[in-house]
Amino acid sequence: MTYNTIDQQKINRESFLDGLRIAATCAVVFLHTVTGVRDITDMSFYPLEDKVFLVARDLVTWCVPMFLIISGYLFLRSDRKIGFWTMLWKYCRRILFALFLFGVPFACLEQIATERTFRFGMIGESVLMICMGESWSHMWYLYLILALYLVTPALKYLLERCPRWLLYLVLAVLVIWGSIIPFMEKLENTYYPLVLPDSSIYLFYYLCGYLFAEKSIERNVSVDLDKGSKVPAMRSGITLTVLAATVLILVGMVVSRLVGNYSVQMAYNYPFTVLLSLSLFYLTREAAAWRSTKKAGSGQKAPTGIMTGISSLCFAVYLIHPLFVNIAYKLLHVTPLDFPIGVSLPLFFAVILGLSLSLAWGLRRIPGMAKYVL
């Protein structure tokens, strides 16, 4: 394998992850554009709009699972060596800086909105709130990713030594008792013993990222052996099957909300969200591999500058977009429900996303922010 081949694979891999990260960031902004309305409104007065909101939420809730899969793909992979101190000093430090630099002002704004005044004591109270995990709701993800980063070295140690069948068994336990059985509880309105907490599904996504990475590594190692074999054809068949299943899941999600009185609502452990998240990652990875083959055959290189640039803004966009959601909904008291929903919802999303991208771009130009925080 030549240096140029390795470099080209790296470019394509990063482009594939950048695209997923950008799509997931757009999806999470759209998700909060929707849920921000439902959190402050009695939706019983808007039955049609509520159905639209539920459909929209179902279709984009794969966003947070996608972030976790990407993280597992990058950090748990066997060909990347990361020690505990590197993880702590480089990655955990970044999350902690983001928590306090953004979480404290957000918590302070929440207190100002509640008390309708400002006290200097609010700053100290806001710091305490962050230490206790109390800030704007979207900040929960930072606590989650911080916990996953802290256990990553231990997970890598275990994954290097445990057989693959044991990992599959762990994943089966996590998805059955952390997703399927909780779904059955809500669907049948009954109780099952030994149900795992909802948060267990986050470890499932993180470990699935590791599996995707290992499969990619194994495929790169065996790429020369596959020439002339039936393996590429088998992959094409699997990809088409996954694509068909993904379309069915999406259609099923829409129909389930529009027909009948189906009312089950779950977080990121919704079984259909689990399937959709994994299938979208798989399909995007396969599309990137196919594109890589086409580019390699033609001698062209994939343009990645724009994708990489936009992707670098994603973390900042995630942190700040609720600011514009709250300004519109809680300060200006304007929501998509004040206008025809078919026009207003995409418009609100576009404005919030555009403002968030602009502010994210500006924040990254502050000295030290891009390197240590964003």
C-alpha positions in Angstrom: 0.0 0.0 0.0 1.6 3.3 -1.1 1.6 6.5 0.9 -0.8 8.2 -1.6 -3.3 5.4 -1.0 -3.1 5.8 2.7 -3.5 9.5 2.4 -6.4 9.2 0.1 -8.2 6.8 2.5 -7.6 9.2 5.4 -9.1 12.0 3.3 -12.2 10.0 2.4 -12.7 8.7 6.0 -12.6 12.3 7.4 -14.9 13.5 4.7 -17.4 10.7 5.5 -17.3 11.6 9.2 -17.5 15.3 8.6 -20.6 14.8 6.5 -22.3 12.8 9.2 -21.3 15.3 11.9 -22.7 18.2 9.9 -26.0 16.3 9.2 -26.3 15.3 12.9 -25.8 19.0 13.9 -28.4 20.2 11.5 -30.8 17.5 12.8 -30.2 18.4 16.5 -31.0 22.1 15.7 -34.2 21.0 14.0 -35.0 18.7 16.9 -34.7 21.6 19.4 -36.6 23.9 17.1 -39.5 21.4 17.5 -39.2 20.3 21.1 -38.7 24.0 22.2 -42.2 24.7 21.1 -43.7 21.6 22.7 -42.0 22.3 26.0 -43.7 25.7 26.4 -47.1 25.0 24.7 -50.2 23.0 25.6 -50.3 21.0 22.4 -53.8 19.8 23.0 -54.9 23.0 21.3 -52.8 22.1 18.2 -53.5 18.4 17.4 -52.5 18.6 13.8 -49.4 20.5 14.5 -48.5 18.1 17.3 -48.7 15.2 14.9 -46.3 17.1 12.6 -44.0 17.8 15.5 -44.0 14.1 16.6 -43.2 13.0 13.0 -40.4 15.5 12.7 -39.0 14.5 16.1 -39.0 10.8 15.2 -37.2 11.5 11.9 -34.3 13.4 13.4 -33.7 11.9 16.9 -30.9 9.8 15.4 -28.7 13.0 15.7 -27.4 12.4 19.3 -26.8 8.6 18.7 -24.8 9.6 15.6 -22.5 11.8 17.6 -21.9 8.9 20.0 -21.2 6.4 17.2 -18.8 8.8 15.6 -17.0 9.3 18.9 -16.7 5.5 19.4 -15.5 5.2 15.8 -12.7 7.7 16.5 -11.6 6.9 20.0 -12.2 3.2 20.6 -10.6 1.9 17.3 -7.7 -0.5 17.8 -5.3 1.4 15.6 -5.5 4.6 17.7 -3.5 4.6 21.0 -4.8 7.0 23.6 -3.6 7.0 27.2 -5.6 8.1 30.2 -3.6 11.3 30.7 -3.9 12.3 27.1 -7.7 11.7 27.3 -7.9 13.6 30.5 -5.7 16.6 29.5 -6.7 17.0 25.9 -10.3 15.9 25.5 -11.8 16.0 29.0 -10.3 19.4 29.5 -12.0 20.7 26.4 -15.4 19.5 27.6 -14.9 21.0 31.0 -13.9 24.4 29.5 -17.0 24.3 27.3 -19.2 23.4 30.3 -18.2 26.3 32.3 -17.6 28.9 29.6 -21.1 28.3 28.1 -23.0 26.6 30.9 -22.4 29.3 33.5 -23.7 32.2 31.3 -26.7 30.0 30.3 -27.5 29.2 33.9 -27.1 32.9 34.8 -29.5 33.9 32.0 -32.1 31.3 33.3 -31.9 32.9 36.7 -32.3 36.4 35.3 -35.3 35.3 33.3 -36.9 33.7 36.4 -36.2 36.6 38.9 -36.3 39.4 36.3 -33.2 41.0 37.8 -29.5 40.5 38.0 -27.5 39.8 41.2 -23.8 39.4 41.4 -24.4 36.3 43.5 -26.0 34.7 40.5 -22.5 34.1 39.0 -21.4 31.9 41.9 -24.8 30.2 42.0 -24.5 29.5 38.3 -21.1 27.9 38.8 -22.6 25.7 41.5 -25.5 24.8 39.2 -23.0 23.6 36.6 -21.2 21.4 39.2 -24.6 19.9 40.1 -25.5 19.3 36.4 -28.2 22.1 36.3 -28.1 24.3 33.2 -29.9 24.4 29.9 -31.2 21.0 29.0 -28.9 20.5 26.0 -25.8 20.7 28.2 -26.6 17.1 29.4 -24.7 15.8 26.4 -21.4 17.3 27.7 -21.7 15.5 31.0 -22.4 12.3 29.0 -19.4 12.6 26.7 -17.2 13.6 29.6 -18.1 10.4 31.3 -17.5 8.4 28.2 -14.1 10.0 27.6 -13.1 9.2 31.2 -13.8 5.5 30.7 -12.4 5.3 27.2 -8.9 4.1 28.2 -10.5 1.3 30.3 -12.9 0.4 27.5 -10.0 0.2 25.0 -8.1 -2.1 27.4 -11.1 -4.4 27.7 -11.9 -4.4 24.0 -8.4 -5.4 23.1 -8.7 -8.5 25.3 -12.3 -9.6 25.1 -13.4 -11.9 22.3 -15.8 -10.5 19.7 -18.6 -12.8 20.7 -18.5 -11.3 24.2 -18.9 -7.8 22.8 -21.9 -8.9 20.7 -23.4 -10.4 23.9 -22.9 -7.2 25.8 -24.5 -5.2 22.9 -27.4 -7.6 22.8 -28.0 -7.2 26.5 -27.9 -3.4 26.2 -30.3 -3.1 23.3 -32.8 -5.8 24.6 -33.0 -4.6 28.2 -32.2 -0.9 27.4 -34.4 -0.4 24.3 -36.7 -3.2 23.3 -38.1 -4.1 26.7 -38.7 -0.5 27.7 -40.5 -0.1 24.4 -42.7 -3.1 25.2 -43.4 -1.6 28.6 -44.7 1.6 27.1 -46.5 -0.1 24.3 -48.3 -2.6 26.5 -48.5 -0.3 29.6 -47.1 -3.0 31.8 -44.0 -3.7 33.9 -41.0 -5.9 33.1 -38.3 -6.7 35.7 -34.6 -6.0 35.3 -35.0 -3.2 32.8 -31.8 -1.2 32.2 -31.9 2.6 32.6 -32.4 4.7 29.5 -28.8 5.9 29.7 -27.5 2.4 29.0 -28.2 2.9 25.3 -25.5 5.5 25.1 -22.8 2.9 25.9 -24.4 0.8 23.2 -24.0 3.5 20.6 -20.4 4.2 21.7 -19.5 0.5 21.4 -21.2 0.2 18.0 -18.9 3.0 16.8 -16.0 0.7 17.8 -17.4 -2.2 15.8 -17.9 0.0 12.7 -14.3 1.1 13.0 -12.9 -2.4 13.3 -14.9 -3.5 10.3 -13.5 -0.7 8.3 -9.9 -1.6 9.4 -10.5 -5.2 8.6 -11.9 -4.3 5.1 -8.9 -2.0 4.4 -6.5 -4.8 5.3 -8.3 -7.3 3.1 -9.0 -5.0 0.2 -6.5 -6.6 -2.1 -7.7 -10.1 -1.3 -11.2 -9.2 -2.2 -10.3 -8.4 -5.9 -12.1 -10.8 -8.1 -14.0 -12.4 -5.3 -17.7 -12.3 -4.4 -17.2 -10.1 -1.4 -17.9 -6.8 -3.1 -21.1 -8.2 -4.5 -22.1 -9.5 -1.1 -21.5 -6.0 0.4 -23.6 -4.5 -2.4 -26.4 -6.9 -1.5 -26.2 -6.1 2.2 -26.1 -2.3 1.5 -29.3 -2.6 -0.7 -31.0 -4.6 2.1 -30.0 -2.0 4.7 -31.2 0.8 2.4 -34.6 -0.9 1.9 -34.9 -1.4 5.6 -34.1 2.2 6.3 -36.8 3.4 3.9 -39.3 1.1 5.6 -38.3 2.4 9.0 -38.8 6.0 7.9 -42.1 5.3 6.3 -43.2 3.3 9.3 -42.3 6.2 11.7 -44.4 8.6 9.6 -47.4 6.4 9.2 -47.5 5.4 12.9 -48.0 9.0 13.9 -50.5 9.9 11.3 -52.7 6.9 11.4 -54.5 5.7 14.6 -53.7 6.7 18.2 -50.1 5.5 18.5 -48.6 7.6 21.3 -45.4 5.9 22.5 -42.7 8.4 23.0 -39.2 7.5 24.0 -35.8 9.1 24.2 -32.7 7.9 22.3 -33.5 4.3 23.2 -36.5 4.1 20.9 -35.9 0.9 19.0 -36.6 2.5 15.6 -34.2 5.3 16.4 -31.6 2.7 17.3 -32.1 0.9 13.9 -32.2 4.2 12.0 -29.0 5.5 13.6 -27.0 2.4 12.9 -28.3 2.1 9.3 -27.6 5.7 8.5 -24.0 5.4 9.7 -23.6 2.1 7.7 -25.0 3.5 4.5 -22.9 6.7 4.7 -19.8 4.7 5.3 -20.6 2.4 2.4 -21.3 5.4 0.1 -17.9 6.9 1.1 -16.2 3.6 0.3 -17.9 3.4 -3.1 -17.0 7.1 -3.8 -13.4 6.4 -2.7 -13.1 3.5 -5.2 -14.5 5.7 -8.0 -12.2 8.5 -7.2 -9.2 6.2 -6.9 -10.0 4.7 -10.3 -10.2 8.1 -12.0 -7.2 9.5 -10.2 -9.3 12.3 -8.8 -9.2 13.6 -5.2 -12.2 14.2 -3.1 -12.6 17.9 -2.1 -12.8 18.1 1.7 -11.9 21.7 2.5 -15.5 23.0 2.7 -16.8 20.0 4.6 -13.9 20.1 7.1 -14.5 23.9 7.7 -18.2 23.5 8.3 -17.6 20.4 10.5 -15.2 22.4 12.7 -18.2 24.7 13.6 -20.5 21.8 14.7 -19.5 21.7 18.4 -20.0 25.5 18.7 -23.3 25.3 16.9 -24.5 22.6 19.3 -23.5 24.7 22.3 -25.1 28.0 21.2 -28.1 27.2 19.1 -30.5 27.0 22.1 -29.7 30.7 22.8 -31.6 31.7 19.6 -34.4 29.1 20.3 -35.0 30.7 23.7 -34.8 34.2 22.4 -37.5 33.5 19.9 -39.8 31.3 22.0 -39.3 32.8 25.6 -38.2 36.4 25.1 -40.0 37.4 21.9 -42.8 34.9 22.4 -42.8 34.0 18.7 -43.0 30.3 17.7 -43.8 28.4 14.4 -47.3 27.9 15.8 -48.0 31.6 15.1 -47.8 30.9 11.3 -48.7 28.2 8.9 -46.6 25.3 10.1 -45.5 24.1 6.7 -43.7 27.4 6.1 -42.8 28.5 9.6 -41.1 25.4 10.9 -38.5 25.2 8.1 -38.1 29.0 8.3 -37.4 29.0 12.0 -35.0 26.2 11.6 -33.1 27.9 8.9 -32.9 31.2 10.8 -31.7 29.5 14.0 -29.2 27.4 12.2 -27.9 30.4 10.2 -27.5 32.6 13.3 -25.8 29.8 15.2 -23.3 29.2 12.3 -22.5 32.9 12.2 -21.9 33.1 15.9 -20.0 29.9 16.0 -17.7 31.2 13.2 -17.1 34.4 15.2 -16.4 32.5 18.5 -13.8 30.3 16.9 -11.9 33.5 15.9 -11.4 34.4 19.5 -7.8 33.5 20.5 -7.7 30.1 22.2 -11.3 29.2 21.6 -10.7 26.9 18.6 -7.7 25.2 20.2 -8.9 24.7 23.8 -12.7 24.8 23.7 -14.4 24.6 20.3 
